[in-house]
Amino acid sequence: MSSRKNVTYFLVALIGSLTLGLAPFTPEPHVVGKWRWILGGAKGMKFMDYFDLILHSLPFILLLFMTIKLLPIRRRN
């Protein structure tokens, strides 16, 4: 894959993280509330809550993957 395509995919992942990943923005991002719920013991969470967490986390996972992919890798010769 060309470097230009990788940068484009990185920008799409960044925009997705800032919009879809953090929606709704007030009073706190939805994904932050779900993570607090899980770290607090996740009492009362149902399948839909876990699915919602995965859905809101996907832009961040994609952003992490694209960031790692864009990092320069030193190769031994």
mmCIF file of the N, C-alpha and C atoms, coordinates in Angstrom:
data_MODEL
# 
_entry.id   MODEL 
# 
loop_
_atom_site.group_PDB 
_atom_site.id 
_atom_site.type_symbol 
_atom_site.label_atom_id 
_atom_site.label_alt_id 
_atom_site.label_comp_id 
_atom_site.label_asym_id 
_atom_site.label_entity_id 
_atom_site.label_seq_id 
_atom_site.pdbx_PDB_ins_code 
_atom_site.Cartn_x 
_atom_site.Cartn_y 
_atom_site.Cartn_z 
_atom_site.occupancy 
_atom_site.B_iso_or_equiv 
_atom_site.pdbx_formal_charge 
_atom_site.auth_seq_id 
_atom_site.auth_comp_id 
_atom_site.auth_asym_id 
_atom_site.auth_atom_id 
_atom_site.pdbx_PDB_model_num 
ATOM 1   N N  . MET A 1 1  ? 0.849   -1.170 0.000  1.00 0.00 ? 1  MET A N  1 
ATOM 2   C CA . MET A 1 1  ? 0.000   0.000  0.000  1.00 0.00 ? 1  MET A CA 1 
ATOM 3   C C  . MET A 1 1  ? 0.897   1.237  0.000  1.00 0.00 ? 1  MET A C  1 
ATOM 4   N N  . SER A 1 2  ? 0.521   2.236  -0.755 1.00 0.00 ? 2  SER A N  1 
ATOM 5   C CA . SER A 1 2  ? 1.344   3.427  -0.857 1.00 0.00 ? 2  SER A CA 1 
ATOM 6   C C  . SER A 1 2  ? 1.252   4.275  0.402  1.00 0.00 ? 2  SER A C  1 
ATOM 7   N N  . SER A 1 3  ? 2.264   5.080  0.584  1.00 0.00 ? 3  SER A N  1 
ATOM 8   C CA . SER A 1 3  ? 2.325   5.938  1.768  1.00 0.00 ? 3  SER A CA 1 
ATOM 9   C C  . SER A 1 3  ? 1.194   6.970  1.757  1.00 0.00 ? 3  SER A C  1 
ATOM 10  N N  . ARG A 1 4  ? 0.844   7.434  0.567  1.00 0.00 ? 4  ARG A N  1 
ATOM 11  C CA . ARG A 1 4  ? -0.220  8.432  0.458  1.00 0.00 ? 4  ARG A CA 1 
ATOM 12  C C  . ARG A 1 4  ? -1.569  7.860  0.908  1.00 0.00 ? 4  ARG A C  1 
ATOM 13  N N  . LYS A 1 5  ? -1.835  6.593  0.550  1.00 0.00 ? 5  LYS A N  1 
ATOM 14  C CA . LYS A 1 5  ? -3.068  5.951  0.990  1.00 0.00 ? 5  LYS A CA 1 
ATOM 15  C C  . LYS A 1 5  ? -3.070  5.776  2.497  1.00 0.00 ? 5  LYS A C  1 
ATOM 16  N N  . ASN A 1 6  ? -1.923  5.422  3.062  1.00 0.00 ? 6  ASN A N  1 
ATOM 17  C CA . ASN A 1 6  ? -1.832  5.247  4.511  1.00 0.00 ? 6  ASN A CA 1 
ATOM 18  C C  . ASN A 1 6  ? -2.132  6.545  5.240  1.00 0.00 ? 6  ASN A C  1 
ATOM 19  N N  . VAL A 1 7  ? -1.627  7.647  4.731  1.00 0.00 ? 7  VAL A N  1 
ATOM 20  C CA . VAL A 1 7  ? -1.886  8.948  5.357  1.00 0.00 ? 7  VAL A CA 1 
ATOM 21  C C  . VAL A 1 7  ? -3.370  9.295  5.247  1.00 0.00 ? 7  VAL A C  1 
ATOM 22  N N  . THR A 1 8  ? -3.972  8.983  4.110  1.00 0.00 ? 8  THR A N  1 
ATOM 23  C CA . THR A 1 8  ? -5.405  9.233  3.931  1.00 0.00 ? 8  THR A CA 1 
ATOM 24  C C  . THR A 1 8  ? -6.220  8.411  4.925  1.00 0.00 ? 8  THR A C  1 
ATOM 25  N N  . TYR A 1 9  ? -5.883  7.129  5.068  1.00 0.00 ? 9  TYR A N  1 
ATOM 26  C CA . TYR A 1 9  ? -6.586  6.279  6.031  1.00 0.00 ? 9  TYR A CA 1 
ATOM 27  C C  . TYR A 1 9  ? -6.374  6.767  7.460  1.00 0.00 ? 9  TYR A C  1 
ATOM 28  N N  . PHE A 1 10 ? -5.178  7.269  7.756  1.00 0.00 ? 10 PHE A N  1 
ATOM 29  C CA . PHE A 1 10 ? -4.899  7.828  9.081  1.00 0.00 ? 10 PHE A CA 1 
ATOM 30  C C  . PHE A 1 10 ? -5.804  9.025  9.348  1.00 0.00 ? 10 PHE A C  1 
ATOM 31  N N  . LEU A 1 11 ? -5.935  9.909  8.366  1.00 0.00 ? 11 LEU A N  1 
ATOM 32  C CA . LEU A 1 11 ? -6.784  11.093 8.542  1.00 0.00 ? 11 LEU A CA 1 
ATOM 33  C C  . LEU A 1 11 ? -8.250  10.709 8.713  1.00 0.00 ? 11 LEU A C  1 
ATOM 34  N N  . VAL A 1 12 ? -8.703  9.700  7.981  1.00 0.00 ? 12 VAL A N  1 
ATOM 35  C CA . VAL A 1 12 ? -10.084 9.225  8.138  1.00 0.00 ? 12 VAL A CA 1 
ATOM 36  C C  . VAL A 1 12 ? -10.287 8.667  9.546  1.00 0.00 ? 12 VAL A C  1 
ATOM 37  N N  . ALA A 1 13 ? -9.302  7.901  10.035 1.00 0.00 ? 13 ALA A N  1 
ATOM 38  C CA . ALA A 1 13 ? -9.391  7.349  11.389 1.00 0.00 ? 13 ALA A CA 1 
ATOM 39  C C  . ALA A 1 13 ? -9.370  8.460  12.434 1.00 0.00 ? 13 ALA A C  1 
ATOM 40  N N  . LEU A 1 14 ? -8.574  9.496  12.212 1.00 0.00 ? 14 LEU A N  1 
ATOM 41  C CA . LEU A 1 14 ? -8.506  10.620 13.149 1.00 0.00 ? 14 LEU A CA 1 
ATOM 42  C C  . LEU A 1 14 ? -9.841  11.373 13.189 1.00 0.00 ? 14 LEU A C  1 
ATOM 43  N N  . ILE A 1 15 ? -10.401 11.649 12.031 1.00 0.00 ? 15 ILE A N  1 
ATOM 44  C CA . ILE A 1 15 ? -11.692 12.347 11.988 1.00 0.00 ? 15 ILE A CA 1 
ATOM 45  C C  . ILE A 1 15 ? -12.789 11.479 12.607 1.00 0.00 ? 15 ILE A C  1 
ATOM 46  N N  . GLY A 1 16 ? -12.757 10.184 12.322 1.00 0.00 ? 16 GLY A N  1 
ATOM 47  C CA . GLY A 1 16 ? -13.732 9.273  12.920 1.00 0.00 ? 16 GLY A CA 1 
ATOM 48  C C  . GLY A 1 16 ? -13.619 9.227  14.434 1.00 0.00 ? 16 GLY A C  1 
ATOM 49  N N  . SER A 1 17 ? -12.391 9.258  14.935 1.00 0.00 ? 17 SER A N  1 
ATOM 50  C CA . SER A 1 17 ? -12.188 9.232  16.388 1.00 0.00 ? 17 SER A CA 1 
ATOM 51  C C  . SER A 1 17 ? -12.716 10.498 17.050 1.00 0.00 ? 17 SER A C  1 
ATOM 52  N N  . LEU A 1 18 ? -12.484 11.626 16.397 1.00 0.00 ? 18 LEU A N  1 
ATOM 53  C CA . LEU A 1 18 ? -12.906 12.898 16.976 1.00 0.00 ? 18 LEU A CA 1 
ATOM 54  C C  . LEU A 1 18 ? -14.408 13.128 16.874 1.00 0.00 ? 18 LEU A C  1 
ATOM 55  N N  . THR A 1 19 ? -15.059 12.497 15.913 1.00 0.00 ? 19 THR A N  1 
ATOM 56  C CA . THR A 1 19 ? -16.498 12.704 15.756 1.00 0.00 ? 19 THR A CA 1 
ATOM 57  C C  . THR A 1 19 ? -17.290 11.517 16.292 1.00 0.00 ? 19 THR A C  1 
ATOM 58  N N  . LEU A 1 20 ? -17.230 10.390 15.610 1.00 0.00 ? 20 LEU A N  1 
ATOM 59  C CA . LEU A 1 20 ? -18.017 9.222  16.008 1.00 0.00 ? 20 LEU A CA 1 
ATOM 60  C C  . LEU A 1 20 ? -17.540 8.613  17.320 1.00 0.00 ? 20 LEU A C  1 
ATOM 61  N N  . GLY A 1 21 ? -16.238 8.605  17.528 1.00 0.00 ? 21 GLY A N  1 
ATOM 62  C CA . GLY A 1 21 ? -15.700 7.992  18.738 1.00 0.00 ? 21 GLY A CA 1 
ATOM 63  C C  . GLY A 1 21 ? -16.032 8.751  20.003 1.00 0.00 ? 21 GLY A C  1 
ATOM 64  N N  . LEU A 1 22 ? -16.162 10.064 19.897 1.00 0.00 ? 22 LEU A N  1 
ATOM 65  C CA . LEU A 1 22 ? -16.426 10.880 21.076 1.00 0.00 ? 22 LEU A CA 1 
ATOM 66  C C  . LEU A 1 22 ? -17.879 11.337 21.194 1.00 0.00 ? 22 LEU A C  1 
ATOM 67  N N  . ALA A 1 23 ? -18.725 10.957 20.252 1.00 0.00 ? 23 ALA A N  1 
ATOM 68  C CA . ALA A 1 23 ? -20.124 11.387 20.297 1.00 0.00 ? 23 ALA A CA 1 
ATOM 69  C C  . ALA A 1 23 ? -20.877 10.644 21.392 1.00 0.00 ? 23 ALA A C  1 
ATOM 70  N N  . PRO A 1 24 ? -21.846 11.173 22.041 1.00 0.00 ? 24 PRO A N  1 
ATOM 71  C CA . PRO A 1 24 ? -22.151 12.599 22.164 1.00 0.00 ? 24 PRO A CA 1 
ATOM 72  C C  . PRO A 1 24 ? -21.124 13.293 23.055 1.00 0.00 ? 24 PRO A C  1 
ATOM 73  N N  . PHE A 1 25 ? -20.923 14.545 22.826 1.00 0.00 ? 25 PHE A N  1 
ATOM 74  C CA . PHE A 1 25 ? -19.824 15.266 23.470 1.00 0.00 ? 25 PHE A CA 1 
ATOM 75  C C  . PHE A 1 25 ? -20.144 15.748 24.877 1.00 0.00 ? 25 PHE A C  1 
ATOM 76  N N  . THR A 1 26 ? -21.416 15.962 25.193 1.00 0.00 ? 26 THR A N  1 
ATOM 77  C CA . THR A 1 26 ? -21.763 16.467 26.519 1.00 0.00 ? 26 THR A CA 1 
ATOM 78  C C  . THR A 1 26 ? -22.690 15.490 27.218 1.00 0.00 ? 26 THR A C  1 
ATOM 79  N N  . PRO A 1 27 ? -22.656 15.300 28.476 1.00 0.00 ? 27 PRO A N  1 
ATOM 80  C CA . PRO A 1 27 ? -21.745 15.900 29.449 1.00 0.00 ? 27 PRO A CA 1 
ATOM 81  C C  . PRO A 1 27 ? -20.351 15.266 29.425 1.00 0.00 ? 27 PRO A C  1 
ATOM 82  N N  . GLU A 1 28 ? -20.233 14.048 28.905 1.00 0.00 ? 28 GLU A N  1 
ATOM 83  C CA . GLU A 1 28 ? -18.928 13.425 28.680 1.00 0.00 ? 28 GLU A CA 1 
ATOM 84  C C  . GLU A 1 28 ? -19.072 12.497 27.480 1.00 0.00 ? 28 GLU A C  1 
ATOM 85  N N  . PRO A 1 29 ? -17.961 12.212 26.795 1.00 0.00 ? 29 PRO A N  1 
ATOM 86  C CA . PRO A 1 29 ? -18.059 11.293 25.657 1.00 0.00 ? 29 PRO A CA 1 
ATOM 87  C C  . PRO A 1 29 ? -18.622 9.936  26.079 1.00 0.00 ? 29 PRO A C  1 
ATOM 88  N N  . HIS A 1 30 ? -19.425 9.367  25.225 1.00 0.00 ? 30 HIS A N  1 
ATOM 89  C CA . HIS A 1 30 ? -20.127 8.117  25.507 1.00 0.00 ? 30 HIS A CA 1 
ATOM 90  C C  . HIS A 1 30 ? -19.156 6.982  25.822 1.00 0.00 ? 30 HIS A C  1 
ATOM 91  N N  . VAL A 1 31 ? -18.072 6.910  25.066 1.00 0.00 ? 31 VAL A N  1 
ATOM 92  C CA . VAL A 1 31 ? -17.104 5.834  25.260 1.00 0.00 ? 31 VAL A CA 1 
ATOM 93  C C  . VAL A 1 31 ? -16.413 5.956  26.626 1.00 0.00 ? 31 VAL A C  1 
ATOM 94  N N  . VAL A 1 32 ? -16.212 7.174  27.095 1.00 0.00 ? 32 VAL A N  1 
ATOM 95  C CA . VAL A 1 32 ? -15.602 7.385  28.418 1.00 0.00 ? 32 VAL A CA 1 
ATOM 96  C C  . VAL A 1 32 ? -16.545 6.872  29.509 1.00 0.00 ? 32 VAL A C  1 
ATOM 97  N N  . GLY A 1 33 ? -17.823 7.151  29.367 1.00 0.00 ? 33 GLY A N  1 
ATOM 98  C CA . GLY A 1 33 ? -18.803 6.670  30.336 1.00 0.00 ? 33 GLY A CA 1 
ATOM 99  C C  . GLY A 1 33 ? -18.872 5.152  30.381 1.00 0.00 ? 33 GLY A C  1 
ATOM 100 N N  . LYS A 1 34 ? -18.800 4.523  29.201 1.00 0.00 ? 34 LYS A N  1 
ATOM 101 C CA . LYS A 1 34 ? -18.833 3.053  29.148 1.00 0.00 ? 34 LYS A CA 1 
ATOM 102 C C  . LYS A 1 34 ? -17.595 2.459  29.807 1.00 0.00 ? 34 LYS A C  1 
ATOM 103 N N  . TRP A 1 35 ? -16.431 3.047  29.554 1.00 0.00 ? 35 TRP A N  1 
ATOM 104 C CA . TRP A 1 35 ? -15.199 2.529  30.182 1.00 0.00 ? 35 TRP A CA 1 
ATOM 105 C C  . TRP A 1 35 ? -15.234 2.714  31.698 1.00 0.00 ? 35 TRP A C  1 
ATOM 106 N N  . ARG A 1 36 ? -15.771 3.837  32.157 1.00 0.00 ? 36 ARG A N  1 
ATOM 107 C CA . ARG A 1 36 ? -15.908 4.032  33.612 1.00 0.00 ? 36 ARG A CA 1 
ATOM 108 C C  . ARG A 1 36 ? -16.829 2.980  34.208 1.00 0.00 ? 36 ARG A C  1 
ATOM 109 N N  . TRP A 1 37 ? -17.883 2.667  33.470 1.00 0.00 ? 37 TRP A N  1 
ATOM 110 C CA . TRP A 1 37 ? -18.843 1.664  33.918 1.00 0.00 ? 37 TRP A CA 1 
ATOM 111 C C  . TRP A 1 37 ? -18.167 0.300  34.033 1.00 0.00 ? 37 TRP A C  1 
ATOM 112 N N  . ILE A 1 38 ? -17.372 -0.066 33.046 1.00 0.00 ? 38 ILE A N  1 
ATOM 113 C CA . ILE A 1 38 ? -16.670 -1.351 33.070 1.00 0.00 ? 38 ILE A CA 1 
ATOM 114 C C  . ILE A 1 38 ? -15.623 -1.384 34.177 1.00 0.00 ? 38 ILE A C  1 
ATOM 115 N N  . LEU A 1 39 ? -14.849 -0.318 34.306 1.00 0.00 ? 39 LEU A N  1 
ATOM 116 C CA . LEU A 1 39 ? -13.801 -0.278 35.338 1.00 0.00 ? 39 LEU A CA 1 
ATOM 117 C C  . LEU A 1 39 ? -14.394 -0.229 36.740 1.00 0.00 ? 39 LEU A C  1 
ATOM 118 N N  . GLY A 1 40 ? -15.638 0.207  36.855 1.00 0.00 ? 40 GLY A N  1 
ATOM 119 C CA . GLY A 1 40 ? -16.318 0.245  38.151 1.00 0.00 ? 40 GLY A CA 1 
ATOM 120 C C  . GLY A 1 40 ? -17.008 -1.056 38.516 1.00 0.00 ? 40 GLY A C  1 
ATOM 121 N N  . GLY A 1 41 ? -16.899 -2.057 37.663 1.00 0.00 ? 41 GLY A N  1 
ATOM 122 C CA . GLY A 1 41 ? -17.500 -3.349 37.979 1.00 0.00 ? 41 GLY A CA 1 
ATOM 123 C C  . GLY A 1 41 ? -18.520 -3.826 36.973 1.00 0.00 ? 41 GLY A C  1 
ATOM 124 N N  . ALA A 1 42 ? -18.983 -2.951 36.101 1.00 0.00 ? 42 ALA A N  1 
ATOM 125 C CA . ALA A 1 42 ? -19.915 -3.290 35.021 1.00 0.00 ? 42 ALA A CA 1 
ATOM 126 C C  . ALA A 1 42 ? -21.166 -4.006 35.502 1.00 0.00 ? 42 ALA A C  1 
ATOM 127 N N  . LYS A 1 43 ? -21.705 -3.557 36.614 1.00 0.00 ? 43 LYS A N  1 
ATOM 128 C CA . LYS A 1 43 ? -22.947 -4.169 37.098 1.00 0.00 ? 43 LYS A CA 1 
ATOM 129 C C  . LYS A 1 43 ? -24.110 -3.655 36.273 1.00 0.00 ? 43 LYS A C  1 
ATOM 130 N N  . GLY A 1 44 ? -24.883 -4.558 35.751 1.00 0.00 ? 44 GLY A N  1 
ATOM 131 C CA . GLY A 1 44 ? -26.065 -4.186 34.992 1.00 0.00 ? 44 GLY A CA 1 
ATOM 132 C C  . GLY A 1 44 ? -25.832 -3.970 33.510 1.00 0.00 ? 44 GLY A C  1 
ATOM 133 N N  . MET A 1 45 ? -24.612 -4.187 33.020 1.00 0.00 ? 45 MET A N  1 
ATOM 134 C CA . MET A 1 45 ? -24.372 -4.023 31.586 1.00 0.00 ? 45 MET A CA 1 
ATOM 135 C C  . MET A 1 45 ? -24.950 -5.212 30.831 1.00 0.00 ? 45 MET A C  1 
ATOM 136 N N  . LYS A 1 46 ? -25.556 -4.920 29.721 1.00 0.00 ? 46 LYS A N  1 
ATOM 137 C CA . LYS A 1 46 ? -26.154 -5.948 28.885 1.00 0.00 ? 46 LYS A CA 1 
ATOM 138 C C  . LYS A 1 46 ? -25.341 -6.075 27.590 1.00 0.00 ? 46 LYS A C  1 
ATOM 139 N N  . PHE A 1 47 ? -25.729 -7.028 26.742 1.00 0.00 ? 47 PHE A N  1 
ATOM 140 C CA . PHE A 1 47 ? -25.029 -7.239 25.483 1.00 0.00 ? 47 PHE A CA 1 
ATOM 141 C C  . PHE A 1 47 ? -24.982 -5.958 24.655 1.00 0.00 ? 47 PHE A C  1 
ATOM 142 N N  . MET A 1 48 ? -26.078 -5.232 24.607 1.00 0.00 ? 48 MET A N  1 
ATOM 143 C CA . MET A 1 48 ? -26.144 -4.000 23.811 1.00 0.00 ? 48 MET A CA 1 
ATOM 144 C C  . MET A 1 48 ? -25.141 -2.965 24.303 1.00 0.00 ? 48 MET A C  1 
ATOM 145 N N  . ASP A 1 49 ? -24.893 -2.907 25.616 1.00 0.00 ? 49 ASP A N  1 
ATOM 146 C CA . ASP A 1 49 ? -23.917 -1.971 26.159 1.00 0.00 ? 49 ASP A CA 1 
ATOM 147 C C  . ASP A 1 49 ? -22.501 -2.318 25.707 1.00 0.00 ? 49 ASP A C  1 
ATOM 148 N N  . TYR A 1 50 ? -22.179 -3.616 25.703 1.00 0.00 ? 50 TYR A N  1 
ATOM 149 C CA . TYR A 1 50 ? -20.856 -4.039 25.237 1.00 0.00 ? 50 TYR A CA 1 
ATOM 150 C C  . TYR A 1 50 ? -20.710 -3.789 23.736 1.00 0.00 ? 50 TYR A C  1 
ATOM 151 N N  . PHE A 1 51 ? -21.763 -4.060 22.974 1.00 0.00 ? 51 PHE A N  1 
ATOM 152 C CA . PHE A 1 51 ? -21.748 -3.793 21.544 1.00 0.00 ? 51 PHE A CA 1 
ATOM 153 C C  . PHE A 1 51 ? -21.561 -2.298 21.286 1.00 0.00 ? 51 PHE A C  1 
ATOM 154 N N  . ASP A 1 52 ? -22.225 -1.475 22.047 1.00 0.00 ? 52 ASP A N  1 
ATOM 155 C CA . ASP A 1 52 ? -22.105 -0.023 21.928 1.00 0.00 ? 52 ASP A CA 1 
ATOM 156 C C  . ASP A 1 52 ? -20.682 0.430  22.243 1.00 0.00 ? 52 ASP A C  1 
ATOM 157 N N  . LEU A 1 53 ? -20.078 -0.166 23.252 1.00 0.00 ? 53 LEU A N  1 
ATOM 158 C CA . LEU A 1 53 ? -18.690 0.164  23.600 1.00 0.00 ? 53 LEU A CA 1 
ATOM 159 C C  . LEU A 1 53 ? -17.750 -0.192 22.452 1.00 0.00 ? 53 LEU A C  1 
ATOM 160 N N  . ILE A 1 54 ? -17.930 -1.362 21.875 1.00 0.00 ? 54 ILE A N  1 
ATOM 161 C CA . ILE A 1 54 ? -17.082 -1.774 20.750 1.00 0.00 ? 54 ILE A CA 1 
ATOM 162 C C  . ILE A 1 54 ? -17.279 -0.837 19.571 1.00 0.00 ? 54 ILE A C  1 
ATOM 163 N N  . LEU A 1 55 ? -18.516 -0.489 19.292 1.00 0.00 ? 55 LEU A N  1 
ATOM 164 C CA . LEU A 1 55 ? -18.817 0.389  18.167 1.00 0.00 ? 55 LEU A CA 1 
ATOM 165 C C  . LEU A 1 55 ? -18.176 1.764  18.342 1.00 0.00 ? 55 LEU A C  1 
ATOM 166 N N  . HIS A 1 56 ? -18.237 2.316  19.542 1.00 0.00 ? 56 HIS A N  1 
ATOM 167 C CA . HIS A 1 56 ? -17.633 3.630  19.786 1.00 0.00 ? 56 HIS A CA 1 
ATOM 168 C C  . HIS A 1 56 ? -16.111 3.552  19.896 1.00 0.00 ? 56 HIS A C  1 
ATOM 169 N N  . SER A 1 57 ? -15.568 2.379  20.186 1.00 0.00 ? 57 SER A N  1 
ATOM 170 C CA . SER A 1 57 ? -14.115 2.223  20.317 1.00 0.00 ? 57 SER A CA 1 
ATOM 171 C C  . SER A 1 57 ? -13.427 1.929  18.988 1.00 0.00 ? 57 SER A C  1 
ATOM 172 N N  . LEU A 1 58 ? -14.163 1.474  17.991 1.00 0.00 ? 58 LEU A N  1 
ATOM 173 C CA . LEU A 1 58 ? -13.551 1.111  16.718 1.00 0.00 ? 58 LEU A CA 1 
ATOM 174 C C  . LEU A 1 58 ? -12.747 2.237  16.061 1.00 0.00 ? 58 LEU A C  1 
ATOM 175 N N  . PRO A 1 59 ? -13.213 3.485  16.041 1.00 0.00 ? 59 PRO A N  1 
ATOM 176 C CA . PRO A 1 59 ? -12.381 4.536  15.439 1.00 0.00 ? 59 PRO A CA 1 
ATOM 177 C C  . PRO A 1 59 ? -11.035 4.698  16.160 1.00 0.00 ? 59 PRO A C  1 
ATOM 178 N N  . PHE A 1 60 ? -11.021 4.523  17.480 1.00 0.00 ? 60 PHE A N  1 
ATOM 179 C CA . PHE A 1 60 ? -9.771  4.642  18.220 1.00 0.00 ? 60 PHE A CA 1 
ATOM 180 C C  . PHE A 1 60 ? -8.838  3.471  17.931 1.00 0.00 ? 60 PHE A C  1 
ATOM 181 N N  . ILE A 1 61 ? -9.402  2.285  17.785 1.00 0.00 ? 61 ILE A N  1 
ATOM 182 C CA . ILE A 1 61 ? -8.596  1.105  17.446 1.00 0.00 ? 61 ILE A CA 1 
ATOM 183 C C  . ILE A 1 61 ? -7.999  1.273  16.058 1.00 0.00 ? 61 ILE A C  1 
ATOM 184 N N  . LEU A 1 62 ? -8.795  1.746  15.115 1.00 0.00 ? 62 LEU A N  1 
ATOM 185 C CA . LEU A 1 62 ? -8.299  2.003  13.771 1.00 0.00 ? 62 LEU A CA 1 
ATOM 186 C C  . LEU A 1 62 ? -7.223  3.078  13.780 1.00 0.00 ? 62 LEU A C  1 
ATOM 187 N N  . LEU A 1 63 ? -7.409  4.123  14.568 1.00 0.00 ? 63 LEU A N  1 
ATOM 188 C CA . LEU A 1 63 ? -6.411  5.180  14.670 1.00 0.00 ? 63 LEU A CA 1 
ATOM 189 C C  . LEU A 1 63 ? -5.103  4.644  15.239 1.00 0.00 ? 63 LEU A C  1 
ATOM 190 N N  . LEU A 1 64 ? -5.175  3.801  16.246 1.00 0.00 ? 64 LEU A N  1 
ATOM 191 C CA . LEU A 1 64 ? -3.972  3.192  16.819 1.00 0.00 ? 64 LEU A CA 1 
ATOM 192 C C  . LEU A 1 64 ? -3.267  2.324  15.780 1.00 0.00 ? 64 LEU A C  1 
ATOM 193 N N  . PHE A 1 65 ? -4.026  1.505  15.051 1.00 0.00 ? 65 PHE A N  1 
ATOM 194 C CA . PHE A 1 65 ? -3.455  0.648  14.020 1.00 0.00 ? 65 PHE A CA 1 
ATOM 195 C C  . PHE A 1 65 ? -2.765  1.474  12.944 1.00 0.00 ? 65 PHE A C  1 
ATOM 196 N N  . MET A 1 66 ? -3.414  2.530  12.471 1.00 0.00 ? 66 MET A N  1 
ATOM 197 C CA . MET A 1 66 ? -2.830  3.356  11.417 1.00 0.00 ? 66 MET A CA 1 
ATOM 198 C C  . MET A 1 66 ? -1.612  4.136  11.913 1.00 0.00 ? 66 MET A C  1 
ATOM 199 N N  . THR A 1 67 ? -1.603  4.546  13.181 1.00 0.00 ? 67 THR A N  1 
ATOM 200 C CA . THR A 1 67 ? -0.446  5.235  13.737 1.00 0.00 ? 67 THR A CA 1 
ATOM 201 C C  . THR A 1 67 ? 0.756   4.301  13.773 1.00 0.00 ? 67 THR A C  1 
ATOM 202 N N  . ILE A 1 68 ? 0.539   3.076  14.210 1.00 0.00 ? 68 ILE A N  1 
ATOM 203 C CA . ILE A 1 68 ? 1.628   2.101  14.254 1.00 0.00 ? 68 ILE A CA 1 
ATOM 204 C C  . ILE A 1 68 ? 2.117   1.794  12.838 1.00 0.00 ? 68 ILE A C  1 
ATOM 205 N N  . LYS A 1 69 ? 1.197   1.704  11.894 1.00 0.00 ? 69 LYS A N  1 
ATOM 206 C CA . LYS A 1 69 ? 1.560   1.404  10.515 1.00 0.00 ? 69 LYS A CA 1 
ATOM 207 C C  . LYS A 1 69 ? 2.386   2.526  9.885  1.00 0.00 ? 69 LYS A C  1 
ATOM 208 N N  . LEU A 1 70 ? 2.136   3.758  10.287 1.00 0.00 ? 70 LEU A N  1 
ATOM 209 C CA . LEU A 1 70 ? 2.856   4.894  9.708  1.00 0.00 ? 70 LEU A CA 1 
ATOM 210 C C  . LEU A 1 70 ? 4.218   5.144  10.359 1.00 0.00 ? 70 LEU A C  1 
ATOM 211 N N  . LEU A 1 71 ? 4.469   4.523  11.503 1.00 0.00 ? 71 LEU A N  1 
ATOM 212 C CA . LEU A 1 71 ? 5.757   4.722  12.152 1.00 0.00 ? 71 LEU A CA 1 
ATOM 213 C C  . LEU A 1 71 ? 6.871   4.133  11.293 1.00 0.00 ? 71 LEU A C  1 
ATOM 214 N N  . PRO A 1 72 ? 7.989   4.854  11.193 1.00 0.00 ? 72 PRO A N  1 
ATOM 215 C CA . PRO A 1 72 ? 9.091   4.300  10.395 1.00 0.00 ? 72 PRO A CA 1 
ATOM 216 C C  . PRO A 1 72 ? 9.692   3.076  11.086 1.00 0.00 ? 72 PRO A C  1 
ATOM 217 N N  . ILE A 1 73 ? 9.968   2.053  10.294 1.00 0.00 ? 73 ILE A N  1 
ATOM 218 C CA . ILE A 1 73 ? 10.531  0.816  10.818 1.00 0.00 ? 73 ILE A CA 1 
ATOM 219 C C  . ILE A 1 73 ? 11.955  0.681  10.286 1.00 0.00 ? 73 ILE A C  1 
ATOM 220 N N  . ARG A 1 74 ? 12.886  0.474  11.191 1.00 0.00 ? 74 ARG A N  1 
ATOM 221 C CA . ARG A 1 74 ? 14.263  0.262  10.784 1.00 0.00 ? 74 ARG A CA 1 
ATOM 222 C C  . ARG A 1 74 ? 14.458  -1.221 10.471 1.00 0.00 ? 74 ARG A C  1 
ATOM 223 N N  . ARG A 1 75 ? 15.028  -1.456 9.315  1.00 0.00 ? 75 ARG A N  1 
ATOM 224 C CA . ARG A 1 75 ? 15.251  -2.831 8.895  1.00 0.00 ? 75 ARG A CA 1 
ATOM 225 C C  . ARG A 1 75 ? 16.732  -3.139 8.911  1.00 0.00 ? 75 ARG A C  1 
ATOM 226 N N  . ARG A 1 76 ? 17.044  -4.343 9.315  1.00 0.00 ? 76 ARG A N  1 
ATOM 227 C CA . ARG A 1 76 ? 18.453  -4.785 9.278  1.00 0.00 ? 76 ARG A CA 1 
ATOM 228 C C  . ARG A 1 76 ? 18.805  -5.228 7.878  1.00 0.00 ? 76 ARG A C  1 
ATOM 229 N N  . ASN A 1 77 ? 19.988  -4.885 7.456  1.00 0.00 ? 77 ASN A N  1 
ATOM 230 C CA . ASN A 1 77 ? 20.470  -5.338 6.142  1.00 0.00 ? 77 ASN A CA 1 
ATOM 231 C C  . ASN A 1 77 ? 21.552  -6.366 6.311  1.00 0.00 ? 77 ASN A C  1 
# 
